[in-house]
């Protein structure tokens, strides 16, 4: 069953096509990886999907309804949340208050928001940091806080934009476990990631972009053997 449908999406900035005729679906309950070289259009696609940009052509459908043209907060209320490459918590607020602020999207009062936030902090391993001012957190925990804030909105679909960037090996393993647990909760995930070991190990399917166009789609095994992908992305990584 399709939860999200990206239908022939193009996005132009002046005369430049950042995305050109991109189509794919995200199926309910899966983890879909989105990969490609720098500048391939991955974050632009996220920005179109969750309402920061309007598509120049095509449409995005979520849970069967067209969402192209809606504002990000309207799309969030429909059940889609995202994280960002550069994490920006509410820096002067505590970890707990950051998550409470997001939980108010669904909660009827502060007590309900606080209860939801505490449960999410326990789930993401941040309960001991609940009273820490968020700007004091190290990068690995700020990345988790970004995910916790998104989870507090109770999404059906979670978009993760390079959540593993800058993490050390132990932090990567811990975050892989959290993402798998998120899927076990019934939340569908679409993830942009440059760590190939991560994306290959957690994704059910992978979509590959290059120069704003989809060049491949398939299972991790299929993508790892695709000559176009090897040339455009894996080959680049091997020669880095």
N, C-alpha and C positions, 0 to 999 in steps of 0.2 A: 504494500500500500504506500503510495506517494504522500509524504508529508509536505515536501517542498518541491515545486517545479520551477525551474529556471528555463524560460521559453524564448529562445532566439534573442538573447539580450545583447545589445550593443550600447556602448557608452563612449561618446565623443567629447573631447576637450579641445575646442577650436577645430582644427582639421585633423587632430590626432585621435586615432581609434584606440582607446585604452582597453576596450572589450569589443569583440566583433562576432556576432551571431553565436553566442555561447548557449548551449542547451544541455541540461542534465536534470536528474531528479534525486532527491534524498528520500530514502525509504524509511518509514517509521521503525525505530528501534535499532538503526544501524549507526556505525561510525564511518563517515565519508571523509576521506582525506583529500585535500586540495593542495597540489604542489606545482612548482614551476620555478624557473630562474627569477632572480630579482627583476622587477619591472614587468613581470608576465601578466599582471592584472588581478592578482589574487585578492588583495585588500580592496581594490576598486570594486570587485565583484561582491565582497561582503558589504561594502557601503551601499551598493545597489539593492542587495537583498534585504537589508534591514532599514532602508529608507533614508540614508544620508544623501544618496544621489538618486535622482530619477533616471530610469533608463532612457537613452535616446531612442531606442527601438526595442521591441519585445515587451514581455511582461513577466512578473514573478507571481506565483500562486502559492499560498500557504493554507494548508488544511482545506483545500478545494476552492478557496476564494482569492480573488485578485488583491494583492497588497501594493502593487506598484502605485506610487503617488501618495501613499500614507506616510505620516511622520514616524520617526523612530519610536516615540513613546506610544503611538497607536499600535504599532507592530508588536512592541513589547507586551502590551496588554493582551494581544491576541495569542501570546505564548512563545515569543521568540526573544532570546537574550543573547548578548555577545560580550566578548572581552576585546581588548585592544592590544596592539603590539607594544605601545608605550603605556604602562599601567599608570593610572591617575586616580588614586583613592582620594577621598576627602581628607586631606593631609593633616588637618588640625583636630580631627575627630578620632576617637578610639576605634580599634578594630571592630568591636561590637556595634558601636553606633553607625559605622559605615554600612554594616550588613542590615541593621534595623532600618536605615533609610531606604534601602532597596525593598525590604520586606513589606513596607507600607503599601506597595502596589497592590498586594492581595489582602493584607491584614486589615481588620476592622478597627483595631485600636493598638495602642503602644504595647500593651501586654502581649497581645497575639504576635505583634511584630518581633518583640524581644524573644519570645519563646521560639519562634521560627528561626531567628538569627542564631540563638544559642545552639540549636540542633544542627544548623549548617556549619557553625564553627567547629563543633565536635566532629562532624563528618569530614571536614577538610583539614583537621589536625591543628586548628588555630585556637582551640579553647583556652590554652594557657596564655595566649597573647590577647585575650579579649579586652583588657584595659590599656594595652599599649597604644600610644598615638601612632597612627598608621604610617606617617612619614619616617618613623624610626625603624620600621621593619626592614630586614635585609630583602634583597630582590626576590629570592625564592618564596618567601612568605607573602610579599606583595603580590606575586603572581597568583598565589592561592587565594588571597583576599579578593582579587579581581574575579576569580571564579566563584567564590562564595557570594559576592554581591550579585552576580548574574543568577546564581541558583536561588537566591532569595526571592526573585520574581516568579518562581515556580514555572520555568519554561517547559514547553514541549520540545523545542529545538534550541540547542545551545551552539553558538558559533564561537570557536576559539581561534584567536589570531596570534600565532606564534607564542603559545604559552610556555614553551620549553626553552626559548631563547635566553641565553646567559646563565642557565642552570648548571650546577655541577652534577656528576654522575649519580650521587645518592639522591639529590633533589629530583632528577629526571625519573628515577625508578619510583620514588614516592608519588610523583604526579601521574605517572602512567597508571599506577594502582587506583588513584582517585578517579581518573577519567573512566577507567573500566567500571568502577563502582557507580559512577554517575549513569552510565548506560544500563547497569543492572537495576537502577531505579526507574527505568522506563523512559529516560530522556534521550532523545536522538541528538547526535553530535555531528557537526561539520567542522573540520579543523584544518587550518593552514599551518604547515610546519616545514622547516628546512632540515630538521634532523631525520635523515632517511631511516635510520634504525627504529626510531620512534614511530614514524608514519607507517612503516611496513609492518610493525608488530601490532599496532592497535586498530588499523583500518580494516573494515570489511571490503570496501571498494575505494578506488582512488581516481580522481579526475585530474588531468594534467593540462595546465595552461602554458602557452608560449606565445609571446607577442600578442597577448589579448585574445588568442583563439584556443579552443579546446583541441589538443592534438592526440589525446588518448583517454580512455576510460576503461577500468577493469579491476580485477582483483590485484592485490599486491604482487602475486606471482606473475600475472600477465603483464603488469606495468614494469616490473623489474626486468622483463625479457624484451620489452618493446624497443626496437631500434631507434624510433623517433625520440623516445624518452631518454634513452641512453645518450643520444647525441645532444639533446637540448638541455638535459638536467643532470642525469647521473654522470655523464662524461665530464661535464663541467666540474662536478664535485670531486671526481677522481683526480682531476688535474689541478685542483685548487691547492 
